[in-house]
Amino acid sequence: MLRVAITGASGFCGSHLARTAAAAGAEVRCLGRRPGPVGRHVRWDAAAETPDLRGADLVVHCAAAVGDHPPGSPAEAEQHAVNVDGTARLLEAAAGRPVVFVSSASVYDPRTDRSLVREDHPTAGGHRNAYGRTKAAADRLALASGAVALRPRAVYGPGDPHLMPRLLERVRRGLLLLPGRDVPLSLTAVQNLADACLAAATWQPGAYNIADAAPYRRDAAVRTVLAVHGVRVRIGHVPVAATEFAARRGLLPGLTPYAVDQLARPVVLDTAKAFGQGYRPRWELASALSATDDHGLATSAEIT
């Protein structure tokens, strides 16, 4: 029986992975401050402690401090403590065990073209918030240690608490304004990410983009996500320059340069490398959005 240690198992991605691993017959150990949905809880404060990984055959590192915080904010120190220092402690504690690190497409430099992003795309700079910088630093640590680093984008699925509130608060009288023209975007169903995390235990060390089989048109995807929650909207387009100006000046609550970048520019991940290892995404937007979680909650999504 595979014994898998999953960090961050009480969170969105980690909880899906824990249930997927348990359903596949694995013995699940959930590392974090709170218990996961299944398996045995092993307490770990990623910001301050070394994890107990004894007995684990596979380690999947999902724990992360998320949030779109501006450079120099107090939250940046917390993100560094969890995302960078916590990852360093985990990699040291793994002591030769296979490690799958759940990274992010936010590690990629946004200043260069991302119409087709391969794993060799620059990651050393240009990040628009502390999350991108700290995840990129952790990604480098994971790769240097010989781990597999999975880079999903826009992870969505049952139980995600982030995008739906953000989208709903911006709908006014049936109108949702988005920055710039309609663009293609890669999205990653959390079910596909969970499958990849388990499969990656046998992959060659290195970085792998993980996404659904094909990119989506932004406007259609947003309409689909909102429609699942019974919200029908008209989408209007605001010039990117005007939206970026508003984001820099803080004129609209919650609107940041990172959020504008994620929605306004094409970002398509090349998943050929993962496909070469046998990755085959089973879920796409329509099927994932029709699913419900263990509490009957409809699907939502997060652009990350």
Secondary structure, 3 states (H helix, E strand, C coil): CCEEEEECCCCHHHHHHHHHHHHCCCEEEEEECCCCCCCEEEECCCCCCCCCCCCCCEEEECCCCCCCCCCCCHHHHHHHHHHHHHHHHHHHHHCCCCEEEECCHHHCCCCCCCCCECCCCCCCCCCCCHHHHHHHHHHHHHHHCCCEEEEECCEEEECCCCHHHHHHCCCECCEEEEECCCCEECCEEHHHHHHHHHHHHHCCCEEEEECCCCCEEHHHHHHHHHHHCCCCCEEEEECHHHHHHHHHHCCCCCCCHHHHHHHHCCECECCHHHHHCCCCCCCCHHHHHCCECCCCCEEEECCC
